[in-house]
Structure formats: structure tokens, C-alpha cells
Amino acid sequence: MNSKSGAYVLEDGDGSMIARAWLSEHAEKSIDIQYFIFSVDNVGLIACDYLVRAADKGIKVRILVDDIMVEADPEDIMTLDNHENIEIKIYNPGANLGKNIGQKLVKIAKDFRGFNQRMHNKTFIVDGKVVITGGRNIADEYFDYDHEYNFRDRDILLLGKIGQEVQNSFNQFWESPLSIPVSQVIQSKQTTPPNFELLHQYACNPNNFWPQVRTRIQNLPQTFEKIQSSGALIWSDSIQFISDIPGKNKTKKGLKGGGNTTNALIELVQNAKESIDIQSPYLITTELSRSLFKTATSKGVKIRILTNSLASTDNVQAFGGYQKDRASLLRTGVEIYEFRPDAAERFKIMTGALQKEMNYTPIFGLHAKSMVVDGKIAVIGTFNLDPRSANLNTECITIVKNKTLAQRVQKGMEIEFKPENSWHTTLEWNPDDKVNWTKRAKTNLFKVMPKGFCRAFRKINCALSGF
């Protein structure tokens, strides 16, 4: 087993959160986390509490977060960073933290590519041996905790030899000149030692974190034994972790350039023999990707893609780009399915405790970024099927060449392709009219704008809102 790596798919948000909490409690030396979004909502605050408790025991905690999506009060960030065993760095700062609107606009004008180049990686590493990676950021909606809107997402738990590869990738980002200590980004006014008592009280309040969840955390070893005996945890020497380098590529100007993850995915598509099933929340194709799909389908490869519908998407700008190219993609022979906001699957995914608490089930959008090739290769990661993931954002993916695990992922996909969970879109019909006219109007506006203008508008809007 020492020469092999273990992999287990984390489908539901509740289980993925519990795994992170248990690993934080049982870390022996280090916890390294790397995220695009780390919100200080319910889940984010509870995550901070677990990290502080680990740090209190002498565990070294390193947190690397992309600048543009940090949603926290600067003083709260500095309080966390002031713990003697916690270090925080910000990736590619200048677009959000510590900057006013004028400074953000100057950043966009002077370095448009640099402003757009973001770190989209998502890794949670304990002792360099156990890893959780995949589509989930740290925020309520990724763990089925939001009261209005949640994401259907997917993570993968990795054990053993592969852990060092993920650790090496994290270290490369941590040591990159693009990653700056938060103390150099934020001018803190703090002069007193940090006090985390209020944070502990919040996390222990049953209104914020139900006691039954803590019971599940305590029972995780027994749960893990059942997982092992069921065969759901697979051991293989054919598990790869692939990450882009800091900065994505060597391109200095323009919005192209590709990356390690892009190249790996292209190779998988080119080598497919029978089928490719893909889940991606955003679906904006280029001439290159459409050509790849066309070549594959002409060889008899069946390609199905599940993406968000206009009714389920959280990003109308991105949907406008997809809507503009949808017919061209369908003409390549690809089958497209669009996720329903009222997907029946959400009743199985949402925790029973949360549904009882709210007396209703929030709507769901798709956020999983997964692919199964020929029923025997599974890909789980952070890569969206759009030019941003292909050329600008750093991404990471796990490729598992194992039929058992691949078919488990595909089984979940098959459920979501069903009519009660998604609409089958064709050249003759699409579900755009399932939403109100205001959302359709917003999407149509972005559809008629040039793509470059849409990109600029979206990023300027993010900068002005502190997004």
C-alpha cells in the first residue's frame, strides 16, 4: 500500500465539511489550505475555529487565499494572522484587500492581464499525507448550509503517496513572489494579543453548528472503516494530481497561454475511445474546444455535458457567453443537459437536519467540475469549461485511472442527467423561458456585447463591489 495512493469521492457537502473538521482535529504537524473563496459566513467561521483550535495545540497552519474573493473584515484577518502558529498569505493582491475603488481601477488599467490572473486552486492538506481537493470553496453554499441557494459540488479525498505531490504544489504557490504575507497587504491597527473566545462561542452555539454534526465528526473513524470495507476507498498507483504553476503560464500580455491542467484535459479528450461525460457550471467554448469535441464525435465518441441552466446559474454573464455559442457546440455532436434549480436530487443531498430547521429546501446550482472518460478514467478538480480556466486562472485536477472509482462518479452523473434533475437541450428547444423576464434580459445584454467587453465589465464590477 505504501507505493499506492488512496482516493474516495466526497459527494455531499455535509460529509465533505465533516471530513475537513475531523482532519483538523487530528492533525499532528501541519494544515495547509489554498482557496479561491474563504467567506466568514457560518461555515467559514466554524472552519476558522477548527483551525485556531489546531494552532492552539501547536499545529502549524498556513492559509493561502486569492485576493479578489476575500470576503472578510481586514481586522478579523489580521487577528487570525496574529496567532503565533497561523500564517496567511494573499495571492496576487492589489484587486481587493486594502484598496479603495480608485486604486482598484488603476490596477485594472495598468495590468489587465495581471488583474484577471487568479488562483482558483482548492486544496486542504493535513501533515502532507491527507488531502481534500475539488470544486468546493469555503462558504455556506458549498456545504449545503445556505438558506437560499446551494451548489451541487464534488470533492475527492486523497491519501498516501499522492499527498506529497499536492504538498509540493502548495509549497510552490506559498513561496511564489505572487503570494504576499497579509501583514504587507493590510495596514493593521491591532496592538493587543488576539482573543478567539468569541469565535469559540460562535462555533459552539447549536444555532450555528448543530450538535448532531459534532456527533458525526466524532463517529468519523467508524464511518471510515465502513467506507474501507465497502470498497468505496480505492488504492491505486494510477492517481495523478496536476496543478498549474503560479501565474498560470509565461504569457505577459493578452488573455491566452494555456497551462498544465489545460494540456492534460486536451490529451484525455483526444485519447477517448467511447464516451466523455462532463460536469461544468460554466460552459463557454472556443474554436479549439469545439474542434476537439467535433473530432471526438466524428470518431464515434459520445459526449454529454451537464451545465447550469439560466434558471440555476449564479452567473448570468457567463451564461450569456454560453448562450451565444450553444448552437455551435450542439452542431459538433455534443449532447447538452442543463441543471434544474428544482432538481429532485437536492432532497437527497441536503442534510435532513438543515431541511427541518428551515422547513423548505433551497434551490441548487451546479458547481462540480468533473469528467469521466470511457467509463474508466475520472477527473475531479477546479477546472471550468471556459477560457478563464483554460488560460488565466491557475487550476488543479486529480486524474484517477481506475474503473471502480470512475463508475462511481459516473453513476452520480447518470442520476443528474435524468429529466427530474436536468433539461435536455437541443437545437430545437432550450429551457431559457423557465426564468422571469428580468434574468433573461440581463443575459441577453451580455450575449450581444463583444466577449472582450463582457470580460472587462465583469472584472470591473467585481473590483467596484469588492467581489
C-alpha positions, 0 to 999 in steps of 0.5 A: 500500500505504501507505493499506492495512493488512496482516493474516495469521492466526497459527494455531499457537502455535509460529509465533505465539511465533516471530513475537513473538521475531523482532519483538523482535529487530528492533525499532528504537524501541519494544515495547509489550505489554498482557496479561491473563496474563504467567506466568514459566513457560518461555515467559514467561521466554524472552519476558522475555529477548527483551525485556531483550535489546531494552532492552539495545540501547536499545529502549524497552519498556513492559509493561502487565499486569492485576493479578489474573493476575500470576503472578510473584515481586514481586522478579523484577518489580521487577528487570525494572522496574529496567532503565533502558529497561523500564517496567511498569505494573499495571492496576487493582491492589489484587486481587493484587500486594502484598496479603495475603488480608485486604486482598484481601477488603476490596477485594472488599467495598468495590468489587465492581464495581471488583474484577471490572473487568479488562483482558483486552486482548492486544496486542504492538506493535513501533515502532507499525507491527507488531502481534500481537493475539488470544486468546493470553496469555503462558504455556506453554499458549498456545504449545503448550509445556505438558506437560499441557494446551494451548489451541487459540488464534488470533492475527492479525498486523497491519501498516501503517496499522492499527498506529497505531490499536492504538498509540493504544489502548495509549497510552490504557490506559498513561496511564489513572489505572487503570494504576499504575507497579509501583514504587507497587504493590510495596514493593521491597527491591532496592538493587543494579543488576539482573543478567539473566545468569541469565535469559540462561542460562535462555533459552539452555539447549536444555532450555528453548528448543530450538535448532531454534526459534532456527533458525526465528526466524532463517529468519523473513524467508524464511518471510515472503516465502513467506507474501507470495507465497502470498497468505496476507498480505492488504492491505486498507483494510477492517481495523478494530481496536476496543478498549474504553476503560479501565474498560470503560464509565461504569457505577459500580455493578452488573455491566452497561454494555456497551462498544465491542467489545460494540456492534460484535459486536451490529451484525455479528450483526444485519447477517448475511445467511447464516451466523455461525460462532463460536469461544468457550471460554466460552459463557454467554448472556443474554436479549439474546444469545439474542434476537439469535441467535433473530432471526438464525435466524428470518431464515434465518441459520445459526449454529454455535458451537464451545465447550469441552466439560466434558471440555476446559474449564479452567473448570468454573464457567463451564461450569456457567453454560453448562450451565444455559442450553444448552437455551435457546440450542439452542431459538433455532436455534443449532447447538452443537459442543463441543471434544474434549480428544482432538481429532485436530487437536492432532497437527497443531498441536503442534510435532513437536519438543515431541511427541518430547521428551515422547513423548505429546501433551497434551490441548487446550482451546479458547481462540480467540475468533473469528467469521466472518460470511457467509463474508466478514467475520472477527473475531479478538480477546479477546472471550468469549461471556459477560457478563464480556466483554460488560460488565466486562472491557475487550476488543479485536477486529480486524474484517477485511472481506475474503473471502480472509482470512475463508475462511481462518479459516473453513476452520480452523473447518470442520476443528474442527467435524468429529466427530474434533475436536468433539461435536455437541450437541443437545437430545437428547444432550450429551457431559457423561458423557465426564468422571469423576464428580468434574468433573461434580459440581463443575459441577453445584454451580455450575449450581444456585447463583444466577449472582450467587453463582457470580460472587462465589465465583469472584472470591473464590477467585481473590483467596484463591489469588492467581489 
